[in-house]
Amino acid sequence: MNGNSSKFRHYIEQLGDCCLDYRADMHGMVEFLGDVAIVSWKALRHKYKLRWNDTLYYMDLCGAQALSIVTLICMLMGLIMGFQGAVILKTYGAELFIVDMVGFVILKEMGPLMVAMIATGRAGSAFAAEIGTMKVDEEISALETMGIEPVRVLVLPKLAAMLITIPILTVFGDFCGILGGFIVGSGLMDIPPVAYYSRTVEVLKVSTFAIGLVKSLVFAFIITLVGCVRGFQSGTDAQGVGRATTSSVVTSIFLIVIADAIMTILCYLLGY
């Protein structure tokens, strides 16, 4: 009994430690979010100048360099959904409804989500590694010593670049996903290209497209916030930078899925 009691107490202590760590992590993230909000508000009121050279660099890193992989993956997702839908829809003689399935899933869910996952692996991890390395080299401490806010210099250009590039990548991803469905529909299911196009224009409305763009903006903010905050929380050695980079990817994916679920439920309740 004493052994079982001690094991149970050990598990309870571990659970308590995890809860305390989670609480401290959330507190740090909310506090960092407040700092970003203050700096962003000052920048919008022109009290701070945005570092456009850095912003353009991150736009190239997060946008232009990711365009090829986004195009390929989203087209493959459209092809996969088209093939999966063809198996069932052919059974019921409803081949034309593959347009609805691929279009709605790509525009509202898979397009923004796949772009966000790619950006998490590329940009989010890069942000955490970059800031973590600067912390190891004491560059962040040097900025604070000179009276320069690290959030303004290091976070604001990244946030601006992500908020610009991720919606644009989502548009390309949506187009490529629909193109993948078009290839399956016209090539495998013998749907005339004109009929496929007409059905796409008929069923996909501006609101459907807008929902995906709104999601992409939320995902871009989450990826930037988590990547930067993990960089600032990094340890002062190589292993600490590695852990921060890994944690940024895992946390971003977790929060993206939660945010996507919440927005999907809200859209359903609002009739979208």
HUKANOR-V744718 format. One record per residue. PSI is psi in whole degrees, -180 to 180 (none if undefined). Layout:
PSI, PSI
//
This chain:
-41, -37, -44, -38, -42, -37, -43, -42, -37, -42, -39, -41, -41, -42, -42, -41, -41, -41, -41, -40, -42, -41, -44, -38, -45, -39, -44, -38, -41, -41, -42, -38, -39, -42, -42, -40, -41, -47, -40, -41, -41, -37, -39, -30, 10, 22, -25, 146, 132, 135, 92, -32, -44, -40, -44, -36, -46, -29, -38, -42, -46, -24, -69, -42, -17, -3, -42, -46, -35, -45, -46, -49, -43, -37, -41, -37, -41, -42, -44, -47, -36, -45, -43, -41, -32, -35, -43, -45, -32, -32, -37, 6, 30, 48, -35, -24, -3, -28, -47, -47, -53, -45, -51, -42, -41, -50, -41, -27, -68, -35, -61, -38, -44, -39, -41, -40, -41, -43, -33, -46, -32, -61, -47, -45, -36, -40, -47, -43, -40, -50, -37, -41, -39, -34, -40, -41, 3, 26, -33, -41, -36, -39, -44, -37, -36, 2, 19, 130, 119, -34, -40, -40, -40, -30, -43, -45, -38, -44, -45, -43, -42, -41, -23, -45, -36, -45, -36, -44, -36, -39, -46, -42, -41, -47, -45, -36, -43, -37, -38, -43, -36, -41, -43, -45, -45, -29, -41, -37, 5, 34, 128, 138, -38, -41, -39, -46, -45, -42, -38, -47, -33, -43, -27, 115, 172, -36, -37, -44, -40, -35, -44, -37, -40, -44, -41, -36, -43, -44, -41, -41, -43, -46, -45, -46, -49, -43, -43, -43, -35, -34, -43, -27, 0, 151, 170, 35, 176, -39, -37, -39, -41, -43, -39, -41, -46, -45, -35, -41, -47, -47, -40, -46, -43, -47, -33, -44, -42, -46, -39, -42, -44, -46, -34, -41, -41, -43, -39, -43, -32, -3, 18, none
//
